[in-house]
Amino acid sequence: MQLRFALILALWVAVSPASAMDSPLDRISLPPGFHIELWAKLSNPRAMVLGGDHLVYVGSMRAGQVNAVRYDENYRATGSYRIADGLNMPAGLAYRDGSLYVSAVSRILRFNAIDQQPDHPPAPTVVTDQLPKEGHHGARYLAFGPDGKLYVPIGAPCNICVPEDGYAVILRMNPDGSGSEVFARGVRNPVGLAWRPGHDELWFTDNGRDELGDDIPPDELNRAPKPGLHFGYPYCHGGDLPDPEYGSPGICARYTPPARKLGAHVAALGLRFYTGKQFPKAYQGQIFIAEHGSWNRSKKSGYRITLARLKGNRVVAYEPFASGWLQGESAWGRPADLLVLPDGSLLVSDDQAGAIYRISYRQ
């Protein structure tokens, strides 16, 4: 598909009370004091990253679009600009030094000085076009680490297999695409990436394999405090479950176990450490996870936001935070990514409902 760049002004305006009522947010359950509202309507929003000049950039994987959403001093969305369309699965965004990085399966693109010209987006620079072209697990989340490197997950091109070199890894590279190297191995479909504030610890979600039943294996929340770790795929799942095809007794002892087993087939995607101050202290420094929801489980699971509570670098609890997108066996929405705004409120993208929500706290 030909890549197109277009100026589209005022795709939508500030969310009105009437439009907020169109979304069934009264079904969402939150802890006392928390409130959720419709923040923006976009086609298939997924990845989100905070830019400069009151802008949030949003990638829409199936729609092939990237949009910039502007918000005002009260953190209300006021309008958006189309940055690009015709992209191949722009599921990952990263922002550094005024430039926006966008994944497109085999390529990573960079839009320079984008904050200064969201209404006249520049043609992108190709950072790399050497990533695998396969679409299976090809939705590549992006994030910059505290080392200044760009981290890029490369999922396995299958449900379960012994992948060729270059698959089932997390890469890192310089911002210009040079110096690419493998940071972690043995990951099936890593999606969300985040660093524990004040520490050089990469935390990431990984989606477990299918076709072993409803309740195994778990999705994973993993911790990588250093490069060179192997997390077990395809030989071991969840730290203690040998794969029936590729595993063997005792093989799991060779690999790094997850920091926390998550629900089976919940499709854990974006995660964020809560770095704001608006939420109560019990939530500060903790991990929020967007669980997109199962697609092949006899009884659906996920479709919610969960909280992983930490004590030091250990996960001591895993609990629901926001739920209600799943009603019985019918889901009206699917949380995909999370973003902390400068005021401490939390954005949630929902690529099924075509919405971004804002969760805030007030007593």
N, C-alpha and C positions, 0 to 999 in steps of 0.2 A: 504494500500500500504506500502510495506516495506520501511523504511527510509534508504537512502543511503547517504554516504559521499564520495566524490571523488575529486581527484586532477585533475584539468583541466587547463593547462597552456595556456596563450595567446589565449583566446577565440576570441578576436579580438584585433586589433592594433589601433594605433592612427588614428582618422578619417581623411581621405584624402579629398581634394577638390572634387574629382570625386564622392566619396560616399555621400558627403554632397549634391551634385546635384540630387541624386536619391530621396531625400525627398523633397516634394513640399513646402519648407519653404518660397518661394517667395509669397505664398498665405497668410502668417501670417501678420496681421496688428498690428503695435506697435506704441507707441508715438514717436515723433521725437527724434533722438539720440540713440534709443535702437536698438539692433541688435540680431538676433537669428541664431544659428548654430546647426548642428547636433553634439552632444558630444559623444554619444555611441549608439550602437545597441545591444539590449539584447532581449531575449524572454519575452514578456509581463511584462515589468518593471512597478512597482507600488510604493510601499513604499521606501523611501530613508532616510538614516541617515548618518551623517558625523562621521567617525571614526578618528583614529590617523594615522600617518605615510602616509599622502597623500592618504587616502582610503575613498571611498564612498561605503556604503553597500546598496544593492538593493534587495528587495523582489519581487518575481514574483508570484502573487496569483494563476492564473490558471496553470502556468507552474510548480508550487510547488518547486521553486528554490530560493536560496539566493546566490547572487554573490557579490564579492568585486571588485570594479573598482578602479584602481590606476591612479592618475593624476600626472603630472610633475609640475615644478616650474612655468610654464606658465598656469597652470590649464587646460591643455589638457589631455584627457584620453589616457593612453598608453597601457592598457591591463587589463585583469580581471582574477579572480580566482573563481572557483565554491566552495562555502562554504558548500552547502547542496542541495540535491534534494530529491524528494519523500515526501515532506512535504504536509500537508493538509492546503491549503489556507494561505500561509505565507504573509499575507497582512499588517502586522505591524512589525516595527523594532524600537528598542531603543538602545542607547549606553551609557554606564556608566563605568567609571574606567577601561577602556580597554576591557570590555566585551560587546558582542553583544547579545541582547535579541530579540527573534523571536516569533511571535504569530503563533499558528497552531490550531485554533478553540478552542478545549478543553484544549490545553496545551500552556504553554510558556516555551521556551527553552533558555538556555544561553550558549554561546560559549565563554569560558574564554580566556583571553590574545590573542584575535583573531588577533590584528594588527601584532603581532610578528610571526604569522604562517598562513597567508592566503593561502599559497601554500600547507600547510599540516594541514588542519583544524582539531581541536580536536573534539572528541565526545562531544555532548552537555550534559549539566546538566539540568535536569527537574526542573524548578522553581515551576511550579504547573501543575497538570493535572486534576484539579477540576472545570474547567470552563464548561459551557454548550456545548454539543456536536452537537447541531443543526447547520446545515450549513446556514439556512435562517438568513440573517443579522449576519453571523458568522465571517465575515472578520474583525478581531479586530486590529484596529490601536493601537499603543503603544507610550507612551511618559513618560519621567521622569519629575516630577514637581520640583520646587525650594525647596520643602520640602524633596527631596530625595526619594519620593515614586514613584512607577510605577503605572501609570494610564492606565486602561483597559476598554474600552467601551464594554458593553454587550447589543446588540440590541434586539428589540422585535422579537420573533420567528414567525412573522406573518406580514401581511400588517396592519391590525387594529384588536386589541383584548385587553382585560384586561389581561396583562401578569401575570404569576405566579411570586412569589418572586425570585429575582435573574436575572430577565430580565428587559430591558428598563432602565438600570442604567449605571453609570460610576463608576467602582470600583477603589480603590487605595490600594496598598499593599507595604510591604517592598521589597527590591530587592531580598530577598531570598524566596519570596512568602508568608511569614508569615504576620499576622496582616491585612488580607483582610477586607475591610469595604466599604460600599456604600458612595460615595462622592456626587452623584447627581442622581435624579430620573426623570421619565417622559420624557425619550428621546427615540425616535423610532429607529433611526439608526445613532448614532453619529459616525463620522469618524475622521476628522482632529482635533487634539488637540494642543494648543499652549498657552504659558503664555506670557502676556504682559511684555516686558522687564522692570525690576525694580519694578514689582508689583506682588503680589500673586493673580493674576486674571487668571483663566482658561477660554480660549475662545475655542469654538468648533463648528463645523458644525453639522447639523442634517438634515436628509432627510425626507421630509414630506410624508404623506400617499398617496396612489394611489386611483383611482376609484371615485374621486370627480370632474373629468373634467380636462380640459387643464390648467386652470388658478388658481386653488386652490387645496390644501393649498400651501403656500410657503415653500421652504426649509428655514432653519434658520441659522443665525450666533448668537450663544448664549454666554453670559458672566456669569461666576460663580465666584464671588469674595469671596465666602465662601462655606463650605460644607452644605449639608442639603436642597438645593433648589430643587423644583419640577418644571419641565418645561412643564407640561400639558398633555403629551401623556398618554392615548388615548382620553382624555376628551376634550382637547382644542388644536387647532393648530394655530401657528403664533401669539399667544397672544390674539386673539380676535375672533376666529372662533370655536364655539362649534362643536364638532363632531356630525354628524347627527345620529349616532348609540349610542354613549356613553356620549354625552354632554347634557347640559341643559342650559336654559337661565341664564346668570349671572355666569356661572361656571368658565369662564376664569379669573375672578378677583381673584381666589384662587391661581393662578400659576404665575411663573416668565415668563414675556414675553421675546421674543428674543431681542437681541441688534439691530438686523436688519433682516427684512424679505428679503430673497433672491428670485430669480426667481422660479416659480413653476416648479418642476420636473427637475431642472438643475443638480441634483445629485452632490451637493457640497461635495467634498472629502477633500483632503489635504489643509491645510492653514498654512501660515508662517507669523510672523511679520518680516518685513524687518529690519534686524539688521546690514546690511552692510553700507559702506560709498560710494561705487562706484556710486550708483544711485543718482540723484539730491535730495536735502534736502526735497522736497515735498513728496518723497516716503519713507523717513526714518522713522521708527517706525510705518508704516502703515501695513495693512493686505492684503496679496495676497491670493486668493482662487482659487483652481483648480476645475472647473466645468466640471465634466465628461460627462454630456449630458444626455438628456431625452431618455427613451426607449419606452414610451407609450403615448406620446403626439402627437396629430394630425399634429402639426407643431413643428419640433424639436427645442429645446432650450438648452442652455448651450454650451458645446464643446468650452470652452474658459477659460481664466484666468481673474478674476475680481479683483478689488481693493476696499477695504473698507477703507475709509478715516476716521481717528479718530480726535476728539478734546477732549482731556482728555480721559475719558472712554466712550464717546459717539461716535457712528458712525454717521457722518454727510453727507456722500456720499457713493454711491455704483455704480461703473462704470466699463466699460470694460477696460482691460489693453492690453490683447493679444487675438486676434480672427482670424479666418480663417480656423480652423480645420473643420468647417461646411461650405460646399459650397452648397447653396440652401437647399435641403433636404438630401444631401449626405455628410456623415462625413468620412474623411480619417484618423482622429486621435481623441483621447480622453485624455485630460490632467487628470492626476490622483494624482500627488503629486508634492511638491515643496521643494527645499532645497537651502539655501543661502551658497555659498562657501566662504572660508576665504577672497577672494579678493573682495567680494561683488557682484559677478555675481550670477545669479539665475538659478538653474537647474529645468527642468520640465520633469517629466516622462510621457510617452504616452504609455499606455498598449495596445492600438489597433495597432498603427504603429510599436510597438516594438522598441521604440527609447527614448533616453534622450536628451533633447535640453539644450543649455546654452544661456541665455539671458544676454547680457552685455550692458553697456552704454559708449558711447564715443561721444564727441561733433564733 
